[in-house]
Amino acid sequence: MPQREFEITIGPDGTVELHVQGYKGKSCLEVVKAFEKIVGELKSENRTSEFYEPDEVVQYRVDQRT
């Protein structure tokens, strides 16, 4: 199984940058949607070469704790 990484940077002005690595094809978009639910609407995106590779099936689970 490939290693998947998320790098989240919060700027001084409150902007959030998310870098997703290790997902091939459009499967990364599902992960980004999950993060959008947490941090808010996506304002821009930059797609890496991984995005244009053949899709892979990915399952993920998000637990929100209060």
Predicted model as a PDB file, atoms N, CA, C, CB and O in Angstrom, pLDDT in the B-factor column:
MODEL        1                                                                  
ATOM      1  N   MET A   1       0.850  -1.171   0.000  1.00 59.00           N  
ATOM      2  CA  MET A   1       0.000   0.000   0.000  1.00 59.00           C  
ATOM      3  C   MET A   1       0.897   1.235   0.000  1.00 59.00           C  
ATOM      4  CB  MET A   1      -0.968  -0.003   1.224  1.00 59.00           C  
ATOM      5  O   MET A   1       1.850   1.308   0.776  1.00 59.00           O  
ATOM      6  N   PRO A   2       0.599   2.213  -0.869  1.00 68.00           N  
ATOM      7  CA  PRO A   2       1.432   3.422  -0.923  1.00 68.00           C  
ATOM      8  C   PRO A   2       1.258   4.271   0.330  1.00 68.00           C  
ATOM      9  CB  PRO A   2       1.089   4.252  -2.166  1.00 68.00           C  
ATOM     10  O   PRO A   2       0.212   4.247   0.978  1.00 68.00           O  
ATOM     11  N   GLN A   3       2.300   5.015   0.653  1.00 83.00           N  
ATOM     12  CA  GLN A   3       2.227   5.916   1.794  1.00 83.00           C  
ATOM     13  C   GLN A   3       1.477   7.171   1.376  1.00 83.00           C  
ATOM     14  CB  GLN A   3       3.644   6.266   2.329  1.00 83.00           C  
ATOM     15  O   GLN A   3       1.759   7.750   0.327  1.00 83.00           O  
ATOM     16  N   ARG A   4       0.539   7.581   2.186  1.00 84.00           N  
ATOM     17  CA  ARG A   4      -0.245   8.785   1.908  1.00 84.00           C  
ATOM     18  C   ARG A   4       0.090   9.829   2.953  1.00 84.00           C  
ATOM     19  CB  ARG A   4      -1.773   8.482   1.897  1.00 84.00           C  
ATOM     20  O   ARG A   4       0.204   9.526   4.141  1.00 84.00           O  
ATOM     21  N   GLU A   5       0.245  11.060   2.499  1.00 86.00           N  
ATOM     22  CA  GLU A   5       0.623  12.132   3.413  1.00 86.00           C  
ATOM     23  C   GLU A   5      -0.271  13.343   3.209  1.00 86.00           C  
ATOM     24  CB  GLU A   5       2.094  12.517   3.216  1.00 86.00           C  
ATOM     25  O   GLU A   5      -0.713  13.637   2.098  1.00 86.00           O  
ATOM     26  N   PHE A   6      -0.526  14.036   4.308  1.00 83.00           N  
ATOM     27  CA  PHE A   6      -1.278  15.287   4.300  1.00 83.00           C  
ATOM     28  C   PHE A   6      -0.438  16.330   5.004  1.00 83.00           C  
ATOM     29  CB  PHE A   6      -2.678  15.129   4.984  1.00 83.00           C  
ATOM     30  O   PHE A   6      -0.001  16.120   6.135  1.00 83.00           O  
ATOM     31  N   GLU A   7      -0.216  17.421   4.362  1.00 87.00           N  
ATOM     32  CA  GLU A   7       0.498  18.529   4.995  1.00 87.00           C  
ATOM     33  C   GLU A   7      -0.481  19.701   5.068  1.00 87.00           C  
ATOM     34  CB  GLU A   7       1.817  18.916   4.194  1.00 87.00           C  
ATOM     35  O   GLU A   7      -0.970  20.177   4.044  1.00 87.00           O  
ATOM     36  N   ILE A   8      -0.758  20.153   6.276  1.00 86.00           N  
ATOM     37  CA  ILE A   8      -1.701  21.255   6.485  1.00 86.00           C  
ATOM     38  C   ILE A   8      -0.929  22.430   7.053  1.00 86.00           C  
ATOM     39  CB  ILE A   8      -2.875  20.840   7.438  1.00 86.00           C  
ATOM     40  O   ILE A   8      -0.248  22.309   8.071  1.00 86.00           O  
ATOM     41  N   THR A   9      -1.042  23.567   6.385  1.00 88.00           N  
ATOM     42  CA  THR A   9      -0.376  24.790   6.831  1.00 88.00           C  
ATOM     43  C   THR A   9      -1.436  25.849   7.080  1.00 88.00           C  
ATOM     44  CB  THR A   9       0.673  25.284   5.785  1.00 88.00           C  
ATOM     45  O   THR A   9      -2.267  26.120   6.214  1.00 88.00           O  
ATOM     46  N   ILE A  10      -1.405  26.443   8.259  1.00 86.00           N  
ATOM     47  CA  ILE A  10      -2.329  27.526   8.598  1.00 86.00           C  
ATOM     48  C   ILE A  10      -1.522  28.813   8.670  1.00 86.00           C  
ATOM     49  CB  ILE A  10      -3.081  27.247   9.955  1.00 86.00           C  
ATOM     50  O   ILE A  10      -0.618  28.950   9.494  1.00 86.00           O  
ATOM     51  N   GLY A  11      -1.861  29.752   7.796  1.00 87.00           N  
ATOM     52  CA  GLY A  11      -1.141  31.018   7.729  1.00 87.00           C  
ATOM     53  C   GLY A  11      -1.565  31.977   8.816  1.00 87.00           C  
ATOM     54  O   GLY A  11      -2.582  31.757   9.473  1.00 87.00           O  
ATOM     55  N   PRO A  12      -0.798  33.048   9.021  1.00 93.00           N  
ATOM     56  CA  PRO A  12      -1.118  34.043  10.045  1.00 93.00           C  
ATOM     57  C   PRO A  12      -2.476  34.707   9.827  1.00 93.00           C  
ATOM     58  CB  PRO A  12      -0.042  35.101  10.081  1.00 93.00           C  
ATOM     59  O   PRO A  12      -3.112  35.172  10.772  1.00 93.00           O  
ATOM     60  N   ASP A  13      -2.911  34.743   8.560  1.00 90.00           N  
ATOM     61  CA  ASP A  13      -4.205  35.351   8.263  1.00 90.00           C  
ATOM     62  C   ASP A  13      -5.360  34.352   8.332  1.00 90.00           C  
ATOM     63  CB  ASP A  13      -4.168  35.984   6.895  1.00 90.00           C  
ATOM     64  O   ASP A  13      -6.502  34.699   8.031  1.00 90.00           O  
ATOM     65  N   GLY A  14      -5.066  33.116   8.726  1.00 84.00           N  
ATOM     66  CA  GLY A  14      -6.093  32.095   8.880  1.00 84.00           C  
ATOM     67  C   GLY A  14      -6.314  31.238   7.649  1.00 84.00           C  
ATOM     68  O   GLY A  14      -7.129  30.316   7.681  1.00 84.00           O  
ATOM     69  N   THR A  15      -5.607  31.519   6.566  1.00 84.00           N  
ATOM     70  CA  THR A  15      -5.766  30.686   5.377  1.00 84.00           C  
ATOM     71  C   THR A  15      -5.163  29.308   5.631  1.00 84.00           C  
ATOM     72  CB  THR A  15      -5.103  31.352   4.145  1.00 84.00           C  
ATOM     73  O   THR A  15      -4.183  29.166   6.363  1.00 84.00           O  
ATOM     74  N   VAL A  16      -5.762  28.309   5.020  1.00 85.00           N  
ATOM     75  CA  VAL A  16      -5.328  26.930   5.212  1.00 85.00           C  
ATOM     76  C   VAL A  16      -4.876  26.367   3.866  1.00 85.00           C  
ATOM     77  CB  VAL A  16      -6.469  26.061   5.828  1.00 85.00           C  
ATOM     78  O   VAL A  16      -5.588  26.477   2.868  1.00 85.00           O  
ATOM     79  N   GLU A  17      -3.695  25.767   3.849  1.00 86.00           N  
ATOM     80  CA  GLU A  17      -3.187  25.084   2.665  1.00 86.00           C  
ATOM     81  C   GLU A  17      -3.119  23.604   2.980  1.00 86.00           C  
ATOM     82  CB  GLU A  17      -1.789  25.637   2.233  1.00 86.00           C  
ATOM     83  O   GLU A  17      -2.640  23.203   4.040  1.00 86.00           O  
ATOM     84  N   LEU A  18      -3.603  22.794   2.047  1.00 85.00           N  
ATOM     85  CA  LEU A  18      -3.585  21.348   2.200  1.00 85.00           C  
ATOM     86  C   LEU A  18      -2.815  20.758   1.036  1.00 85.00           C  
ATOM     87  CB  LEU A  18      -5.024  20.765   2.274  1.00 85.00           C  
ATOM     88  O   LEU A  18      -3.138  21.026  -0.121  1.00 85.00           O  
ATOM     89  N   HIS A  19      -1.805  19.959   1.328  1.00 86.00           N  
ATOM     90  CA  HIS A  19      -1.038  19.247   0.313  1.00 86.00           C  
ATOM     91  C   HIS A  19      -1.274  17.759   0.538  1.00 86.00           C  
ATOM     92  CB  HIS A  19       0.499  19.607   0.378  1.00 86.00           C  
ATOM     93  O   HIS A  19      -0.983  17.232   1.611  1.00 86.00           O  
ATOM     94  N   VAL A  20      -1.804  17.088  -0.480  1.00 85.00           N  
ATOM     95  CA  VAL A  20      -2.123  15.670  -0.410  1.00 85.00           C  
ATOM     96  C   VAL A  20      -1.157  14.926  -1.321  1.00 85.00           C  
ATOM     97  CB  VAL A  20      -3.609  15.395  -0.813  1.00 85.00           C  
ATOM     98  O   VAL A  20      -1.000  15.286  -2.487  1.00 85.00           O  
ATOM     99  N   GLN A  21      -0.510  13.894  -0.796  1.00 86.00           N  
ATOM    100  CA  GLN A  21       0.426  13.103  -1.589  1.00 86.00           C  
ATOM    101  C   GLN A  21       0.132  11.622  -1.395  1.00 86.00           C  
ATOM    102  CB  GLN A  21       1.890  13.424  -1.201  1.00 86.00           C  
ATOM    103  O   GLN A  21      -0.316  11.202  -0.328  1.00 86.00           O  
ATOM    104  N   GLY A  22       0.387  10.840  -2.431  1.00 85.00           N  
ATOM    105  CA  GLY A  22       0.247   9.397  -2.328  1.00 85.00           C  
ATOM    106  C   GLY A  22      -1.039   8.849  -2.896  1.00 85.00           C  
ATOM    107  O   GLY A  22      -1.244   7.635  -2.874  1.00 85.00           O  
ATOM    108  N   TYR A  23      -1.919   9.702  -3.407  1.00 83.00           N  
ATOM    109  CA  TYR A  23      -3.154   9.263  -4.038  1.00 83.00           C  
ATOM    110  C   TYR A  23      -2.990   9.383  -5.541  1.00 83.00           C  
ATOM    111  CB  TYR A  23      -4.373  10.090  -3.539  1.00 83.00           C  
ATOM    112  O   TYR A  23      -2.521  10.408  -6.038  1.00 83.00           O  
ATOM    113  N   LYS A  24      -3.369   8.352  -6.261  1.00 82.00           N  
ATOM    114  CA  LYS A  24      -3.255   8.373  -7.712  1.00 82.00           C  
ATOM    115  C   LYS A  24      -4.624   8.644  -8.329  1.00 82.00           C  
ATOM    116  CB  LYS A  24      -2.671   7.041  -8.237  1.00 82.00           C  
ATOM    117  O   LYS A  24      -5.642   8.145  -7.850  1.00 82.00           O  
ATOM    118  N   GLY A  25      -4.635   9.430  -9.384  1.00 83.00           N  
ATOM    119  CA  GLY A  25      -5.882   9.725 -10.079  1.00 83.00           C  
ATOM    120  C   GLY A  25      -6.771  10.652  -9.273  1.00 83.00           C  
ATOM    121  O   GLY A  25      -6.306  11.414  -8.425  1.00 83.00           O  
ATOM    122  N   LYS A  26      -8.049  10.570  -9.558  1.00 83.00           N  
ATOM    123  CA  LYS A  26      -9.016  11.480  -8.952  1.00 83.00           C  
ATOM    124  C   LYS A  26      -9.420  11.076  -7.533  1.00 83.00           C  
ATOM    125  CB  LYS A  26     -10.242  11.557  -9.817  1.00 83.00           C  
ATOM    126  O   LYS A  26     -10.241  11.753  -6.914  1.00 83.00           O  
ATOM    127  N   SER A  27      -8.858   9.991  -7.011  1.00 81.00           N  
ATOM    128  CA  SER A  27      -9.202   9.554  -5.653  1.00 81.00           C  
ATOM    129  C   SER A  27      -8.846  10.621  -4.616  1.00 81.00           C  
ATOM    130  CB  SER A  27      -8.483   8.238  -5.319  1.00 81.00           C  
ATOM    131  O   SER A  27      -9.450  10.664  -3.545  1.00 81.00           O  
ATOM    132  N   CYS A  28      -7.874  11.479  -4.924  1.00 82.00           N  
ATOM    133  CA  CYS A  28      -7.489  12.531  -3.987  1.00 82.00           C  
ATOM    134  C   CYS A  28      -8.617  13.539  -3.777  1.00 82.00           C  
ATOM    135  CB  CYS A  28      -6.238  13.245  -4.485  1.00 82.00           C  
ATOM    136  O   CYS A  28      -8.691  14.176  -2.726  1.00 82.00           O  
ATOM    137  N   LEU A  29      -9.500  13.689  -4.775  1.00 84.00           N  
ATOM    138  CA  LEU A  29     -10.590  14.651  -4.657  1.00 84.00           C  
ATOM    139  C   LEU A  29     -11.544  14.293  -3.520  1.00 84.00           C  
ATOM    140  CB  LEU A  29     -11.355  14.734  -5.967  1.00 84.00           C  
ATOM    141  O   LEU A  29     -12.093  15.180  -2.866  1.00 84.00           O  
ATOM    142  N   GLU A  30     -11.743  12.996  -3.283  1.00 84.00           N  
ATOM    143  CA  GLU A  30     -12.600  12.574  -2.176  1.00 84.00           C  
ATOM    144  C   GLU A  30     -11.980  12.960  -0.837  1.00 84.00           C  
ATOM    145  CB  GLU A  30     -12.845  11.058  -2.231  1.00 84.00           C  
ATOM    146  O   GLU A  30     -12.686  13.351   0.092  1.00 84.00           O  
ATOM    147  N   VAL A  31     -10.678  12.849  -0.747  1.00 82.00           N  
ATOM    148  CA  VAL A  31      -9.978  13.227   0.478  1.00 82.00           C  
ATOM    149  C   VAL A  31     -10.094  14.737   0.693  1.00 82.00           C  
ATOM    150  CB  VAL A  31      -8.487  12.796   0.415  1.00 82.00           C  
ATOM    151  O   VAL A  31     -10.333  15.196   1.809  1.00 82.00           O  
ATOM    152  N   VAL A  32      -9.924  15.493  -0.378  1.00 85.00           N  
ATOM    153  CA  VAL A  32     -10.019  16.951  -0.281  1.00 85.00           C  
ATOM    154  C   VAL A  32     -11.420  17.352   0.174  1.00 85.00           C  
ATOM    155  CB  VAL A  32      -9.681  17.616  -1.641  1.00 85.00           C  
ATOM    156  O   VAL A  32     -11.561  18.277   0.974  1.00 85.00           O  
ATOM    157  N   LYS A  33     -12.455  16.678  -0.318  1.00 87.00           N  
ATOM    158  CA  LYS A  33     -13.828  16.977   0.102  1.00 87.00           C  
ATOM    159  C   LYS A  33     -13.998  16.772   1.606  1.00 87.00           C  
ATOM    160  CB  LYS A  33     -14.829  16.097  -0.666  1.00 87.00           C  
ATOM    161  O   LYS A  33     -14.675  17.558   2.268  1.00 87.00           O  
ATOM    162  N   ALA A  34     -13.390  15.729   2.141  1.00 85.00           N  
ATOM    163  CA  ALA A  34     -13.482  15.479   3.579  1.00 85.00           C  
ATOM    164  C   ALA A  34     -12.829  16.608   4.362  1.00 85.00           C  
ATOM    165  CB  ALA A  34     -12.827  14.138   3.938  1.00 85.00           C  
ATOM    166  O   ALA A  34     -13.373  17.054   5.373  1.00 85.00           O  
ATOM    167  N   PHE A  35     -11.658  17.082   3.904  1.00 84.00           N  
ATOM    168  CA  PHE A  35     -10.992  18.188   4.574  1.00 84.00           C  
ATOM    169  C   PHE A  35     -11.793  19.485   4.445  1.00 84.00           C  
ATOM    170  CB  PHE A  35      -9.591  18.377   4.005  1.00 84.00           C  
ATOM    171  O   PHE A  35     -11.799  20.302   5.367  1.00 84.00           O  
ATOM    172  N   GLU A  36     -12.465  19.680   3.316  1.00 85.00           N  
ATOM    173  CA  GLU A  36     -13.287  20.876   3.133  1.00 85.00           C  
ATOM    174  C   GLU A  36     -14.392  20.947   4.180  1.00 85.00           C  
ATOM    175  CB  GLU A  36     -13.894  20.898   1.728  1.00 85.00           C  
ATOM    176  O   GLU A  36     -14.743  22.034   4.639  1.00 85.00           O  
ATOM    177  N   LYS A  37     -14.938  19.805   4.555  1.00 86.00           N  
ATOM    178  CA  LYS A  37     -15.978  19.778   5.581  1.00 86.00           C  
ATOM    179  C   LYS A  37     -15.436  20.281   6.919  1.00 86.00           C  
ATOM    180  CB  LYS A  37     -16.541  18.355   5.738  1.00 86.00           C  
ATOM    181  O   LYS A  37     -16.176  20.836   7.731  1.00 86.00           O  
ATOM    182  N   ILE A  38     -14.142  20.082   7.136  1.00 83.00           N  
ATOM    183  CA  ILE A  38     -13.528  20.476   8.400  1.00 83.00           C  
ATOM    184  C   ILE A  38     -13.070  21.929   8.374  1.00 83.00           C  
ATOM    185  CB  ILE A  38     -12.350  19.567   8.717  1.00 83.00           C  
ATOM    186  O   ILE A  38     -13.348  22.682   9.307  1.00 83.00           O  
ATOM    187  N   VAL A  39     -12.368  22.333   7.308  1.00 80.00           N  
ATOM    188  CA  VAL A  39     -11.736  23.657   7.290  1.00 80.00           C  
ATOM    189  C   VAL A  39     -12.442  24.684   6.420  1.00 80.00           C  
ATOM    190  CB  VAL A  39     -10.335  23.526   6.828  1.00 80.00           C  
ATOM    191  O   VAL A  39     -12.119  25.869   6.504  1.00 80.00           O  
ATOM    192  N   GLY A  40     -13.384  24.280   5.597  1.00 81.00           N  
ATOM    193  CA  GLY A  40     -14.109  25.236   4.772  1.00 81.00           C  
ATOM    194  C   GLY A  40     -13.868  25.056   3.283  1.00 81.00           C  
ATOM    195  O   GLY A  40     -13.151  24.157   2.844  1.00 81.00           O  
ATOM    196  N   GLU A  41     -14.488  25.934   2.532  1.00 79.00           N  
ATOM    197  CA  GLU A  41     -14.504  25.853   1.074  1.00 79.00           C  
ATOM    198  C   GLU A  41     -13.126  25.999   0.443  1.00 79.00           C  
ATOM    199  CB  GLU A  41     -15.413  26.906   0.524  1.00 79.00           C  
ATOM    200  O   GLU A  41     -12.290  26.777   0.903  1.00 79.00           O  
ATOM    201  N   LEU A  42     -12.910  25.234  -0.618  1.00 77.00           N  
ATOM    202  CA  LEU A  42     -11.675  25.284  -1.386  1.00 77.00           C  
ATOM    203  C   LEU A  42     -11.661  26.547  -2.239  1.00 77.00           C  
ATOM    204  CB  LEU A  42     -11.520  24.023  -2.269  1.00 77.00           C  
ATOM    205  O   LEU A  42     -12.614  26.803  -2.974  1.00 77.00           O  
ATOM    206  N   LYS A  43     -10.603  27.332  -2.153  1.00 79.00           N  
ATOM    207  CA  LYS A  43     -10.497  28.577  -2.916  1.00 79.00           C  
ATOM    208  C   LYS A  43      -9.691  28.387  -4.189  1.00 79.00           C  
ATOM    209  CB  LYS A  43      -9.866  29.667  -2.065  1.00 79.00           C  
ATOM    210  O   LYS A  43      -9.976  29.040  -5.192  1.00 79.00           O  
ATOM    211  N   SER A  44      -8.692  27.511  -4.178  1.00 81.00           N  
ATOM    212  CA  SER A  44      -7.897  27.219  -5.370  1.00 81.00           C  
ATOM    213  C   SER A  44      -7.252  25.852  -5.201  1.00 81.00           C  
ATOM    214  CB  SER A  44      -6.817  28.318  -5.614  1.00 81.00           C  
ATOM    215  O   SER A  44      -7.204  25.306  -4.099  1.00 81.00           O  
ATOM    216  N   GLU A  45      -6.763  25.313  -6.295  1.00 82.00           N  
ATOM    217  CA  GLU A  45      -6.088  24.015  -6.223  1.00 82.00           C  
ATOM    218  C   GLU A  45      -5.012  23.938  -7.290  1.00 82.00           C  
ATOM    219  CB  GLU A  45      -7.096  22.854  -6.387  1.00 82.00           C  
ATOM    220  O   GLU A  45      -5.105  24.572  -8.341  1.00 82.00           O  
ATOM    221  N   ASN A  46      -3.993  23.149  -6.998  1.00 83.00           N  
ATOM    222  CA  ASN A  46      -2.922  22.837  -7.937  1.00 83.00           C  
ATOM    223  C   ASN A  46      -2.826  21.325  -8.001  1.00 83.00           C  
ATOM    224  CB  ASN A  46      -1.551  23.488  -7.510  1.00 83.00           C  
ATOM    225  O   ASN A  46      -2.647  20.666  -6.978  1.00 83.00           O  
ATOM    226  N   ARG A  47      -2.943  20.783  -9.182  1.00 84.00           N  
ATOM    227  CA  ARG A  47      -2.910  19.330  -9.344  1.00 84.00           C  
ATOM    228  C   ARG A  47      -1.498  18.872  -9.692  1.00 84.00           C  
ATOM    229  CB  ARG A  47      -3.906  18.879 -10.436  1.00 84.00           C  
ATOM    230  O   ARG A  47      -0.816  19.473 -10.523  1.00 84.00           O  
ATOM    231  N   THR A  48      -1.076  17.789  -9.033  1.00 81.00           N  
ATOM    232  CA  THR A  48       0.250  17.222  -9.293  1.00 81.00           C  
ATOM    233  C   THR A  48       0.150  16.169 -10.394  1.00 81.00           C  
ATOM    234  CB  THR A  48       0.853  16.604  -7.999  1.00 81.00           C  
ATOM    235  O   THR A  48      -0.942  15.860 -10.871  1.00 81.00           O  
ATOM    236  N   SER A  49       1.272  15.633 -10.782  1.00 84.00           N  
ATOM    237  CA  SER A  49       1.287  14.592 -11.812  1.00 84.00           C  
ATOM    238  C   SER A  49       0.546  13.336 -11.348  1.00 84.00           C  
ATOM    239  CB  SER A  49       2.731  14.239 -12.186  1.00 84.00           C  
ATOM    240  O   SER A  49       0.034  12.588 -12.180  1.00 84.00           O  
ATOM    241  N   GLU A  50       0.479  13.093 -10.036  1.00 83.00           N  
ATOM    242  CA  GLU A  50      -0.254  11.940  -9.503  1.00 83.00           C  
ATOM    243  C   GLU A  50      -1.730  11.993  -9.881  1.00 83.00           C  
ATOM    244  CB  GLU A  50      -0.111  11.877  -7.982  1.00 83.00           C  
ATOM    245  O   GLU A  50      -2.358  10.952 -10.074  1.00 83.00           O  
ATOM    246  N   PHE A  51      -2.285  13.192  -9.988  1.00 82.00           N  
ATOM    247  CA  PHE A  51      -3.689  13.352 -10.324  1.00 82.00           C  
ATOM    248  C   PHE A  51      -3.998  12.743 -11.695  1.00 82.00           C  
ATOM    249  CB  PHE A  51      -4.072  14.832 -10.301  1.00 82.00           C  
ATOM    250  O   PHE A  51      -5.090  12.216 -11.909  1.00 82.00           O  
ATOM    251  N   TYR A  52      -3.055  12.814 -12.604  1.00 84.00           N  
ATOM    252  CA  TYR A  52      -3.264  12.361 -13.974  1.00 84.00           C  
ATOM    253  C   TYR A  52      -2.915  10.892 -14.190  1.00 84.00           C  
ATOM    254  CB  TYR A  52      -2.457  13.203 -14.907  1.00 84.00           C  
ATOM    255  O   TYR A  52      -3.010  10.393 -15.311  1.00 84.00           O  
ATOM    256  N   GLU A  53      -2.514  10.199 -13.136  1.00 83.00           N  
ATOM    257  CA  GLU A  53      -2.251   8.767 -13.211  1.00 83.00           C  
ATOM    258  C   GLU A  53      -3.577   8.014 -13.106  1.00 83.00           C  
ATOM    259  CB  GLU A  53      -1.264   8.320 -12.089  1.00 83.00           C  
ATOM    260  O   GLU A  53      -4.575   8.585 -12.668  1.00 83.00           O  
ATOM    261  N   PRO A  54      -3.601   6.726 -13.507  1.00 80.00           N  
ATOM    262  CA  PRO A  54      -4.846   5.949 -13.410  1.00 80.00           C  
ATOM    263  C   PRO A  54      -5.385   5.941 -11.977  1.00 80.00           C  
ATOM    264  CB  PRO A  54      -4.614   4.502 -13.891  1.00 80.00           C  
ATOM    265  O   PRO A  54      -4.625   5.889 -11.009  1.00 80.00           O  
ATOM    266  N   ASP A  55      -6.713   5.994 -11.868  1.00 75.00           N  
ATOM    267  CA  ASP A  55      -7.372   6.004 -10.557  1.00 75.00           C  
ATOM    268  C   ASP A  55      -7.101   4.726  -9.790  1.00 75.00           C  
ATOM    269  CB  ASP A  55      -8.873   6.201 -10.716  1.00 75.00           C  
ATOM    270  O   ASP A  55      -6.852   3.672 -10.375  1.00 75.00           O  
ATOM    271  N   GLU A  56      -7.155   4.837  -8.458  1.00 68.00           N  
ATOM    272  CA  GLU A  56      -7.079   3.681  -7.583  1.00 68.00           C  
ATOM    273  C   GLU A  56      -8.272   3.748  -6.643  1.00 68.00           C  
ATOM    274  CB  GLU A  56      -5.725   3.638  -6.793  1.00 68.00           C  
ATOM    275  O   GLU A  56      -8.814   4.825  -6.394  1.00 68.00           O  
ATOM    276  N   VAL A  57      -8.674   2.617  -6.132  1.00 66.00           N  
ATOM    277  CA  VAL A  57      -9.791   2.568  -5.196  1.00 66.00           C  
ATOM    278  C   VAL A  57      -9.255   2.835  -3.803  1.00 66.00           C  
ATOM    279  CB  VAL A  57     -10.530   1.195  -5.258  1.00 66.00           C  
ATOM    280  O   VAL A  57      -8.331   2.163  -3.342  1.00 66.00           O  
ATOM    281  N   VAL A  58      -9.843   3.829  -3.129  1.00 61.00           N  
ATOM    282  CA  VAL A  58      -9.381   4.222  -1.801  1.00 61.00           C  
ATOM    283  C   VAL A  58     -10.575   4.261  -0.861  1.00 61.00           C  
ATOM    284  CB  VAL A  58      -8.657   5.602  -1.840  1.00 61.00           C  
ATOM    285  O   VAL A  58     -11.630   4.796  -1.202  1.00 61.00           O  
ATOM    286  N   GLN A  59     -10.401   3.695   0.316  1.00 66.00           N  
ATOM    287  CA  GLN A  59     -11.410   3.789   1.360  1.00 66.00           C  
ATOM    288  C   GLN A  59     -10.816   4.587   2.500  1.00 66.00           C  
ATOM    289  CB  GLN A  59     -11.881   2.379   1.838  1.00 66.00           C  
ATOM    290  O   GLN A  59      -9.653   4.403   2.859  1.00 66.00           O  
ATOM    291  N   TYR A  60     -11.620   5.478   3.070  1.00 64.00           N  
ATOM    292  CA  TYR A  60     -11.138   6.263   4.198  1.00 64.00           C  
ATOM    293  C   TYR A  60     -12.265   6.462   5.185  1.00 64.00           C  
ATOM    294  CB  TYR A  60     -10.574   7.621   3.734  1.00 64.00           C  
ATOM    295  O   TYR A  60     -13.441   6.320   4.851  1.00 64.00           O  
ATOM    296  N   ARG A  61     -11.892   6.789   6.389  1.00 73.00           N  
ATOM    297  CA  ARG A  61     -12.865   6.996   7.455  1.00 73.00           C  
ATOM    298  C   ARG A  61     -12.469   8.247   8.218  1.00 73.00           C  
ATOM    299  CB  ARG A  61     -12.947   5.759   8.406  1.00 73.00           C  
ATOM    300  O   ARG A  61     -11.304   8.432   8.571  1.00 73.00           O  
ATOM    301  N   VAL A  62     -13.446   9.100   8.466  1.00 72.00           N  
ATOM    302  CA  VAL A  62     -13.198  10.318   9.212  1.00 72.00           C  
ATOM    303  C   VAL A  62     -14.015  10.253  10.503  1.00 72.00           C  
ATOM    304  CB  VAL A  62     -13.560  11.585   8.369  1.00 72.00           C  
ATOM    305  O   VAL A  62     -15.236  10.103  10.466  1.00 72.00           O  
ATOM    306  N   ASP A  63     -13.341  10.366  11.626  1.00 75.00           N  
ATOM    307  CA  ASP A  63     -14.021  10.419  12.921  1.00 75.00           C  
ATOM    308  C   ASP A  63     -13.903  11.830  13.458  1.00 75.00           C  
ATOM    309  CB  ASP A  63     -13.423   9.383  13.929  1.00 75.00           C  
ATOM    310  O   ASP A  63     -12.810  12.393  13.532  1.00 75.00           O  
ATOM    311  N   GLN A  64     -15.034  12.391  13.829  1.00 71.00           N  
ATOM    312  CA  GLN A  64     -14.988  13.719  14.429  1.00 71.00           C  
ATOM    313  C   GLN A  64     -15.341  13.572  15.895  1.00 71.00           C  
ATOM    314  CB  GLN A  64     -15.955  14.715  13.707  1.00 71.00           C  
ATOM    315  O   GLN A  64     -16.392  13.043  16.256  1.00 71.00           O  
ATOM    316  N   ARG A  65     -14.449  14.047  16.713  1.00 74.00           N  
ATOM    317  CA  ARG A  65     -14.647  13.921  18.159  1.00 74.00           C  
ATOM    318  C   ARG A  65     -14.897  15.285  18.751  1.00 74.00           C  
ATOM    319  CB  ARG A  65     -13.432  13.254  18.836  1.00 74.00           C  
ATOM    320  O   ARG A  65     -14.293  16.275  18.338  1.00 74.00           O  
ATOM    321  N   THR A  66     -15.775  15.332  19.704  1.00 68.00           N  
ATOM    322  CA  THR A  66     -16.074  16.613  20.368  1.00 68.00           C  
ATOM    323  C   THR A  66     -15.580  16.626  21.757  1.00 68.00           C  
ATOM    324  CB  THR A  66     -17.543  16.900  20.365  1.00 68.00           C  
ATOM    325  O   THR A  66     -15.744  17.622  22.462  1.00 68.00           O  
TER     326      THR A  66                                                      
ENDMDL                                                                          
END                                                                             
